[in-house]
């Protein structure tokens, strides 16, 4: 029994090494990266949250990979600070965080350093809303994202990206977000 397992293991390793060229080509077609963005978000609130501040500043951390020059997959985490608004009825507050993944398409323009970008993705949005005489309420919802932008590659390791994005959430209190992001990427 032990000899059979040993022979099966050796045969598996030999078959993997026979396909090593395939795996090397696949790795050469991928370019992993990390990044950080600043985001300005304009949120469309619904009742009873219509009185809340609608503009938020947040930071985004990204990790992803560009594949074969024209495609990419990116995971992100975004955190916005708490915003308070004092109204006749008392203090209202809101804050949010989001995490998810986006699929990117790259289209080189003019020269290989400029790329037009398009993205589609999904994200989990968590909003914490506070109203006078009501305990803070935290709500989660998966939303859809679509974006368009531009990336400039300074060299093979550093790039700058600017994106505009529409995020549909569809909650009663939070309908959608419109975002503008700008940031840097470090490619390995």
C-alpha positions in Angstrom: 0.0 0.0 0.0 2.8 2.4 0.9 4.6 1.7 -2.4 1.4 2.4 -4.3 1.0 5.8 -2.6 4.7 6.6 -3.2 4.5 5.7 -6.9 1.3 7.7 -7.3 3.0 10.7 -5.6 6.0 10.5 -7.9 3.8 10.1 -11.0 1.8 13.2 -9.9 5.0 15.3 -9.4 6.3 14.2 -12.8 3.1 15.2 -14.5 3.2 18.6 -12.8 6.7 19.2 -13.9 5.7 18.3 -17.5 3.2 21.1 -17.3 5.6 23.5 -15.6 5.8 25.6 -18.8 2.1 26.2 -18.6 2.3 27.3 -15.0 5.2 29.6 -15.7 3.3 31.2 -18.6 0.3 31.7 -16.4 2.4 33.4 -13.7 4.2 35.6 -16.3 0.8 36.8 -17.5 -0.1 38.0 -14.0 1.2 41.1 -12.3 0.1 41.4 -8.6 -0.2 44.8 -6.9 -1.2 46.6 -3.8 -2.7 50.1 -3.6 -4.2 52.9 -1.5 -6.9 55.3 -2.6 -8.6 58.4 -1.3 -12.4 58.4 -2.0 -14.9 61.2 -2.1 -18.4 59.6 -1.8 -21.8 61.3 -2.3 -24.5 59.3 -0.7 -28.2 59.4 -1.6 -30.1 58.8 1.6 -33.8 57.9 1.8 -36.3 58.4 4.6 -35.8 58.9 7.5 -32.1 59.5 6.8 -32.6 62.3 4.3 -31.3 65.0 6.7 -27.9 63.3 7.0 -24.7 64.7 5.5 -24.3 63.3 2.0 -20.5 63.8 1.4 -17.9 61.5 2.9 -14.1 61.1 2.7 -12.6 57.7 3.1 -9.5 55.6 2.6 -9.4 52.4 0.5 -6.8 49.6 0.6 -6.6 47.4 -2.5 -4.9 44.2 -3.4 -5.2 42.7 -6.9 -3.6 41.3 -10.0 -3.5 42.4 -13.6 -3.8 39.5 -16.0 -2.4 39.3 -19.5 -2.3 43.1 -19.8 -6.1 43.6 -20.4 -7.9 42.1 -17.3 -7.6 42.4 -13.6 -9.2 41.3 -10.4 -9.1 43.5 -7.3 -10.2 43.1 -3.7 -10.7 46.3 -1.5 -11.6 47.5 2.0 -13.0 51.0 2.4 -13.6 52.9 5.7 -15.3 56.3 6.0 -15.3 58.4 9.2 -18.4 59.3 11.2 -20.3 62.4 10.1 -22.6 64.3 12.5 -25.3 66.8 11.6 -27.2 68.8 14.2 -30.8 69.5 13.3 -33.8 70.9 15.1 -34.7 67.4 16.3 -31.2 66.6 17.6 -28.0 65.0 16.4 -28.0 62.7 13.4 -24.9 60.6 12.6 -23.7 58.2 9.9 -20.7 56.2 9.0 -19.9 53.3 6.6 -17.4 50.7 5.6 -17.3 48.5 2.5 -15.4 45.5 1.2 -15.7 43.5 -1.9 -14.1 42.7 -5.3 -14.1 44.3 -8.8 -13.3 42.9 -12.2 -11.3 45.4 -14.3 -10.8 45.8 -18.1 -7.8 47.7 -19.3 -7.6 49.4 -22.7 -4.2 51.0 -23.6 -4.5 54.5 -25.3 -1.9 56.6 -27.0 1.0 54.7 -25.6 1.3 51.7 -23.3 1.5 53.8 -20.2 -2.1 55.2 -20.4 -5.0 52.8 -19.8 -8.7 53.4 -19.9 -10.4 51.4 -17.2 -13.8 49.9 -16.7 -14.9 47.9 -13.7 -17.8 45.8 -12.4 -18.1 44.4 -8.9 -19.9 43.5 -5.8 -19.4 44.9 -2.3 -20.8 44.5 1.2 -21.8 47.9 2.6 -22.2 48.4 6.3 -23.9 51.6 7.5 -24.2 52.7 11.0 -26.9 55.3 11.3 -27.9 57.3 14.5 -31.0 59.4 15.1 -32.3 61.3 18.1 -34.4 59.2 20.5 -33.4 56.0 18.5 -30.6 53.7 19.2 -27.9 53.5 16.5 -28.8 51.1 13.8 -26.3 49.0 11.8 -27.4 47.7 8.4 -25.5 45.5 5.9 -26.3 45.1 2.2 -24.6 43.7 -0.8 -24.5 46.3 -3.6 -23.4 46.4 -7.3 -20.6 48.7 -8.5 -19.7 50.0 -11.9 -16.8 52.4 -12.7 -14.8 54.1 -15.4 -11.4 55.7 -15.1 -7.8 56.0 -16.2 -4.5 54.6 -15.0 -1.0 56.0 -15.8 1.9 53.6 -15.3 5.0 55.7 -14.3 7.2 52.6 -14.7 6.9 48.9 -14.2 6.3 49.2 -10.5 4.3 52.4 -9.8 1.0 53.6 -11.2 -1.6 56.3 -10.5 -5.3 55.7 -10.9 -8.4 57.9 -11.1 -11.9 56.3 -11.1 -15.5 57.4 -11.1 -17.9 54.9 -9.7 -21.6 54.3 -9.2 -22.6 51.9 -6.4 -26.2 50.8 -6.1 -27.2 49.6 -2.7 -31.0 49.7 -2.7 -31.7 50.0 1.0 -34.6 52.1 2.2 -32.3 54.5 4.0 -29.3 54.4 1.6 -30.1 54.1 -2.1 -26.8 54.7 -3.9 -23.3 56.2 -3.8 -21.4 58.1 -6.4 -17.7 58.1 -5.8 -14.5 59.6 -7.2 -11.3 57.9 -6.2 -7.6 58.7 -6.7 -4.7 56.6 -5.6 -1.4 54.8 -6.2 -0.5 51.2 -7.0 2.7 49.3 -6.4 3.1 46.4 -8.8 5.4 43.5 -8.0 
